[in-house]
Every structure is written in structure tokens, then in C-alpha cells.
Amino acid sequence: MGIRDLFSSSGRGKARLARNIKTITNAFCQSAERYDAMEQLLADGSEAAYVGLLQRFTVTASKTIEDEEEKGWVYRRAVALDKAVLPALKQFCVSQGNLAWALRVLEDVANETEEWEILDAIIEAHPPGYERDPQTKIQLLAHLQEIDDPKVPALVARYLEDEDETVRYQGVEALIDIADPASLDALVDRLANDKEDSLRLRARILDGLADLEWDVQAREADITANLGNAHAMTQGKVTRR
């Protein structure tokens, strides 16, 4: 920003926006300072200001109680904006790493079509594969797990191939919770993958199959080869010993 821009109305607005975002994402500012900056961002009403307001979700303030209260304040104000917040919410969700609060806003504000538009954008931005910080995928999978939609299991199953063990485990948990028999092959493929070195993940798949009591005769050979000592095959089903 040049000197002339800085002193123009537009330049002052951009500087104020940047200053307010810097304040609300400073974990060591006084809570009153952050509230004042959040109020200004809300009053600004622009998409950029709303994106900035949502950035309060990405920082943990030094005082736990104040942190939760401030995030709750942003959540309630964002929900009150209703559909007006959706463009900013989409931009935030595809560019930031901590989505738990934002996904709550999405659930409360968007209809099914609007929600899937943003979820599809998140999935595109965070496909299975390596990421330094896996928390976005973990939060995404936890959110998908709660959606009653026939396309969810196939989307979740893709993340069983992720490089991060915690992401794969969250995917397994989601598929077991959803309990769609069409997920059997994805679960058994993960169990039988010779590159899978997570004992807890293998055990969770076997426990899940035992709890679901699915007929697994079609994959019996793959399962039997990976049963371990805690499970058995009984009349075409996985059981606990």
C-alpha cells in the first residue's frame, strides 16, 4: 500500500480492517480490546470483514474462559447474519485450518445445497494425502459423520488412504458409526493393507465388524489373515474371543 493509498478513504479502511484482524487474533490482548475489534468487523459488513471476524476461531486466548466466551460470541453473531455470512464462511473454510466452530455455523445457517457446496470445497482443498496439520481433515470427517446422506460413506472411505494415522482412524470411526454395509470393502481393504502399521486402527476395524455383526463371508480370507488374538470368525461373522 503506497503513501497516497494509505491516506485515501479506501486505504484507511483496509488499514483499519487489518488492524482489527490483528487484534482479534492476538492471544495476549485484553479481552475488551478483542471485543471492540470484533464489533468493528461486524459493523463493517464486508465479506473481508466477516472472514476476519471468523479468524477469531483460529486462535486460543491465554485465558480459557474468555476464549470460549469470545468464540461463542462470534458464533452467535455469525449465525445471526444468516445467509449473508455464507460467502465469507466458504472463503474461511478453504483457507484456514481450524474449522470446528465454522462447521457449527455452517450447520446452523446453510440449507442442504449450501452446506454441500462448502463441504465439497473443503474436500477439494484437503484431499487424502500428506498435510502438515491433520486437524482440518479430522474435523471434516467428524462433521460428515453426522450427516445423513447416502454419498457420505464413499467420501469418508477415501480418507482411509490418508497418510496420517489419526485421519485414517477418524475415517474408520465414521464408517463404523454410519454402519452402511457398502463400507465393508473399504474397511477390510484397510485391514488387509500390508502398509497399515496402526494396531489400534486394525483393532477398531475388527471391533466394529464384530459390533455390526455383518456377514463378511465374501471377505473371509482377508479378515482371517488379519484377525490377531482378540477376534475370531464364527459362521461368517467377526466375533470377539
C-alpha positions in Angstrom: 0.0 0.0 0.0 1.5 3.3 -1.1 1.5 6.6 0.9 -1.3 8.0 -1.3 -3.4 4.9 -0.8 -2.8 4.9 2.9 -4.4 8.3 3.3 -7.3 7.6 1.0 -10.6 6.5 2.3 -10.1 3.1 0.9 -6.6 2.9 2.3 -7.8 3.8 5.7 -10.5 1.2 5.6 -8.0 -1.5 4.6 -5.6 -0.4 7.4 -8.4 -0.5 9.9 -9.5 -3.9 8.7 -6.0 -5.3 9.0 -5.6 -3.7 12.5 -8.8 -5.2 13.8 -8.0 -8.7 12.5 -4.5 -8.4 14.0 -6.2 -7.5 17.4 -8.7 -10.4 17.5 -6.0 -12.9 16.6 -3.7 -11.7 19.3 -4.0 -14.2 22.1 -2.4 -11.8 24.6 -4.6 -8.7 24.0 -7.1 -7.8 26.6 -10.5 -9.3 26.1 -12.1 -5.9 25.9 -9.8 -4.9 23.0 -10.7 -8.0 21.1 -14.4 -7.4 21.6 -14.0 -3.9 20.3 -12.2 -5.1 17.2 -14.8 -7.8 16.7 -17.7 -5.3 17.0 -16.0 -3.1 14.3 -15.5 -6.1 12.0 -19.2 -7.0 12.4 -20.3 -3.4 11.7 -18.0 -3.2 8.6 -20.3 -5.7 6.9 -18.0 -6.6 4.1 -17.1 -10.1 3.1 -13.4 -9.4 4.0 -14.5 -8.2 7.5 -16.6 -11.3 8.1 -13.7 -13.5 7.1 -11.6 -11.6 9.5 -14.2 -12.0 12.3 -14.2 -15.7 11.7 -10.5 -15.8 12.3 -11.2 -15.4 16.0 -11.9 -19.2 15.8 -8.3 -19.9 14.9 -6.6 -18.5 18.0 -6.7 -19.7 21.6 -6.6 -16.8 24.0 -4.4 -17.0 27.1 -7.4 -17.1 29.4 -9.6 -20.2 28.8 -12.9 -18.8 30.0 -12.6 -15.6 28.0 -11.5 -17.6 24.9 -14.7 -19.7 25.0 -16.9 -16.7 25.6 -15.4 -14.8 22.7 -15.7 -17.7 20.3 -19.3 -18.2 21.5 -20.0 -14.5 20.8 -18.6 -14.8 17.3 -20.5 -18.0 16.7 -23.8 -16.4 17.7 -23.2 -13.2 15.7 -22.3 -15.3 12.6 -25.4 -17.4 12.9 -27.5 -14.2 13.3 -26.1 -13.0 9.9 -27.8 -16.0 8.4 -27.2 -16.4 4.6 -25.1 -13.2 4.5 -22.2 -15.0 6.2 -22.0 -17.9 3.7 -19.6 -16.3 1.2 -17.2 -15.4 4.0 -17.7 -18.8 5.6 -16.7 -20.6 2.4 -13.6 -18.4 2.0 -12.7 -19.0 5.6 -13.2 -22.8 5.4 -11.0 -23.4 2.4 -8.2 -21.2 3.7 -8.0 -21.9 7.4 -7.0 -25.0 9.4 -9.3 -25.0 12.5 -12.9 -25.5 11.3 -14.8 -26.8 14.3 -16.6 -23.6 15.1 -17.1 -22.6 11.5 -18.7 -26.0 10.7 -21.1 -25.4 13.6 -22.1 -22.1 11.9 -22.4 -23.8 8.6 -24.7 -26.5 10.1 -27.0 -23.8 11.6 -27.1 -21.4 8.7 -27.0 -23.3 5.4 -29.6 -25.5 3.7 -28.5 -28.8 2.3 -27.4 -27.4 -1.1 -25.4 -24.6 0.5 -23.8 -26.9 3.1 -22.6 -29.3 0.4 -21.2 -26.5 -1.7 -18.9 -25.5 1.1 -18.2 -29.1 2.2 -17.2 -30.0 -1.4 -14.9 -27.0 -1.4 -13.2 -28.1 1.8 -12.8 -31.7 0.5 -11.3 -30.3 -2.7 -8.9 -28.2 -0.6 -8.0 -31.1 1.7 -8.0 -34.3 -0.3 -6.5 -37.5 1.1 -2.7 -37.2 1.2 0.0 -35.5 3.3 -0.7 -32.4 5.2 1.5 -31.0 8.0 -1.5 -30.4 10.3 -4.3 -33.1 10.0 -6.8 -31.4 12.2 -8.9 -29.9 9.3 -9.5 -33.4 7.9 -10.3 -34.8 11.3 -12.9 -32.1 11.9 -14.3 -32.5 8.4 -14.7 -36.3 8.9 -16.4 -35.8 12.3 -18.8 -33.3 10.7 -19.5 -35.7 7.7 -20.2 -38.5 10.2 -23.2 -36.6 11.5 -24.8 -36.0 8.0 -27.5 -38.4 6.9 -26.7 -38.6 3.2 -26.0 -41.7 1.1 -23.0 -40.1 -0.5 -21.2 -39.6 2.8 -19.7 -43.2 3.2 -17.9 -43.1 -0.1 -16.5 -39.6 0.7 -15.3 -40.8 4.1 -13.8 -44.0 2.7 -11.4 -42.0 0.6 -9.7 -40.8 3.8 -8.8 -44.4 4.8 -5.9 -43.9 2.4 -4.7 -40.8 4.1 -1.0 -40.6 5.2 -2.0 -39.5 8.7 -3.0 -42.4 11.1 -5.3 -40.2 13.1 -7.2 -39.2 9.9 -7.5 -42.8 8.9 -8.7 -43.8 12.4 -11.3 -41.0 12.3 -12.5 -42.3 8.9 -12.8 -45.8 10.3 -14.8 -44.5 13.3 -17.1 -42.6 11.0 -17.8 -45.6 8.7 -18.5 -47.9 11.7 -20.8 -45.3 13.2 -22.6 -44.7 9.9 -22.9 -48.5 9.6 -23.6 -48.7 5.8 -22.9 -52.3 4.7 -21.5 -50.9 1.5 -18.5 -49.7 3.5 -17.4 -53.3 4.2 -14.9 -53.5 1.4 -13.3 -50.2 2.3 -12.8 -51.3 5.9 -11.5 -54.7 5.0 -9.2 -53.3 2.4 -7.7 -51.1 5.1 -7.4 -54.0 7.5 -5.7 -56.1 4.9 -3.3 -53.4 3.6 0.2 -54.6 4.4 1.3 -51.0 4.8 -1.1 -50.3 7.6 1.0 -50.3 10.8 -1.5 -49.0 13.3 -2.5 -51.7 15.7 -5.3 -49.6 17.2 -6.8 -49.0 13.8 -6.8 -52.7 12.9 -8.3 -53.5 16.3 -11.0 -50.8 15.8 -12.0 -52.2 12.4 -12.3 -55.7 13.8 -14.2 -54.5 16.9 -16.5 -52.5 14.6 -17.2 -55.5 12.4 -18.0 -57.6 15.5 -20.3 -55.0 16.8 -22.1 -54.6 13.5 -22.5 -58.3 13.1 -22.2 -58.1 9.3 -22.0 -61.2 7.2 -18.4 -61.0 5.9 -18.1 -64.3 4.2 -17.2 -62.6 0.9 -14.0 -61.2 2.5 -13.4 -64.0 5.0 -9.9 -64.8 3.7 -8.7 -61.2 4.0 -10.2 -60.9 7.5 -8.9 -64.3 8.8 -5.4 -63.4 7.8 -5.5 -60.3 10.0 -7.6 -61.4 13.0 -4.9 -61.4 15.7 -5.6 -63.0 19.1 -8.6 -60.9 20.2 -11.1 -61.9 17.4 -12.3 -64.9 15.6 -14.5 -65.8 12.6 -17.7 -67.5 13.6 -20.3 -68.6 11.0 -19.2 -65.9 8.5 -19.1 -63.1 11.1 -16.3 -61.4 13.1 -16.6 -62.1 16.9 -14.6 -61.2 19.9 -12.8 -64.1 21.6 
